């Protein structure tokens, strides 16, 4: 790349003959002066498809076209959340789906022309073109059909601007009913969760489902059904604990192998919420064992945790997590058949390669059936413990996946918040101490001149913190305050909330990145991904600050964010579940306040 990135993944992707540029004003000026379209490639180190895409950039004709006919721009989606949001929105508009990697072709004026996800170098099927065909087509359109390009890009630009703007409208009555109706309409009744394939845990939706399930029996049942599926099937590692990121099938049986801190923090919060409502020895073990795994495998010397498994060597990841039937037979001998029946292990393998859909001969452990009670689950757990211990010892001798060099401020803060909540719910005071250790480390190494950074590489700060980083840090400060009672964490939450207002907007919706950041378009967002949205998280933070301090400014600020997204809450409450949850909590708090009840709890 023309400017060396601090991100080792971007550096590796940028090696070779493609003359990648960073996303900056100089690159846009260059595109304008040469009159070439931009080709923005957003990748992600946790995406197997992103690693597959790298081979395309070794193809001579693709190299020649990118260098001579386009301005190629490379970025990691985690480093540029504003570009990632715009790219996902554009892909949804054009393709109806989005996933990494993403290509966004734009005019030098940042008007979108075309979006696509992973493409092979060339395709043998005309209706599914490869990257080379796409580059040729866009080059021809750019040179021969400029008026049509300009007309289409203006239309797409208007749609994108609408998608990235806060949907402001008066919030209608009946939010709780609308949210419940959407969750019920979209839920996967047989398998748990929502949607088809690929299947994501969608932790913010599960938390909203739990909240609404206090009054709605169907949602309460679906919350329990979904947690059982997350534990029973392939997403959960039945040997070492911890969760893989997501699954390529709707039954949760074929996970994309690899564990990451942020995704685990999101899912563990859901299990802690379930334990808050009702004790479960099995789910308690899930939380405790997963916390132990994350701390054991991801901890760095500075007290923080790295982002997770580096999946660039997909073969090494598969070899670490998968088992053949013969291997298990050789380890368990006469106990193998019973164990394999319990965990769905077959001679041909129960695991298909997520990229090719072909059987690999490997197996992931997944329970063939969920025990009907906690007592039966504990009995099964104890019966299989000796066998699982043998397999764990065998796996410990395998070469474990490399770890990502990235230390994410957002992921560490979210994990600290989860630890603080687990300390309270499970009565594990050491979790409170661990949460404080993470937050103290972040306060030291991730802060400079009263600002948070986005990421750390080799102990060095990289990138400006965005709304999601600040919101997560505030959330963790509040949870550590609730667990410890130390006023310093409440003061920290107030300080960083005031700073977030300064950086991302003091009225209405909060921007995803600070003013002055080079964006495709200004972006406001309330849609959740695997973690809550920044605006959704801030509403809940501000309400908790109000309950802790009785300071009206925090209540007023929370109301202004909810009001700014009234239209989204009217039409898409399930898609912005964390904001919906905050809006419902706000309504309940205002009701109590009007009834002259104390707001402090």
HELIX and SHEET records of a PDB file:
HELIX    1   1 UNK A    8  UNK A   14  1                                   7    
HELIX    2   2 UNK A   25  UNK A   34  1                                  10    
HELIX    3   3 UNK A   48  UNK A   53  1                                   6    
HELIX    4   4 UNK A   54  UNK A   58  5                                   5    
HELIX    5   5 UNK A   60  UNK A   69  1                                  10    
HELIX    6   6 UNK A   81  UNK A   95  1                                  15    
HELIX    7   7 UNK A  131  UNK A  144  1                                  14    
HELIX    8   8 UNK A  146  UNK A  164  1                                  19    
HELIX    9   9 UNK A  175  UNK A  186  1                                  12    
HELIX   10  10 UNK A  203  UNK A  212  1                                  10    
HELIX   11  11 UNK A  217  UNK A  232  1                                  16    
HELIX   12  12 UNK A  261  UNK A  277  1                                  17    
HELIX   13  13 UNK A  281  UNK A  298  1                                  18    
HELIX   14  14 UNK A  314  UNK A  321  1                                   8    
HELIX   15  15 UNK A  325  UNK A  332  1                                   8    
HELIX   16  16 UNK A  333  UNK A  335  5                                   3    
HELIX   17  17 UNK A  336  UNK A  343  1                                   8    
HELIX   18  18 UNK A  374  UNK A  396  1                                  23    
HELIX   19  19 UNK A  409  UNK A  426  1                                  18    
HELIX   20  20 UNK A  429  UNK A  445  1                                  17    
HELIX   21  21 UNK A  467  UNK A  484  1                                  18    
HELIX   22  22 UNK A  487  UNK A  504  1                                  18    
HELIX   23  23 UNK A  534  UNK A  549  1                                  16    
HELIX   24  24 UNK A  552  UNK A  564  1                                  13    
HELIX   25  25 UNK A  566  UNK A  571  1                                   6    
HELIX   26  26 UNK A  577  UNK A  594  1                                  18    
SHEET    1   A 4 UNK A  70  UNK A  76  0                                        
SHEET    2   A 4 UNK A  37  UNK A  43  1                                        
SHEET    3   A 4 UNK A 102  UNK A 106 -1                                        
SHEET    4   A 4 UNK A 112  UNK A 116 -1                                        
SHEET    1   B 2 UNK A 199  UNK A 200  0                                        
SHEET    2   B 2 UNK A 246  UNK A 247 -1                                        
SHEET    1   C 3 UNK A 406  UNK A 408  0                                        
SHEET    2   C 3 UNK A 451  UNK A 457 -1                                        
SHEET    3   C 3 UNK A 447  UNK A 448 -1                                        
SHEET    1   D 3 UNK A 406  UNK A 408  0                                        
SHEET    2   D 3 UNK A 451  UNK A 457 -1                                        
SHEET    3   D 3 UNK A 460  UNK A 464 -1                                        
END                                                                             
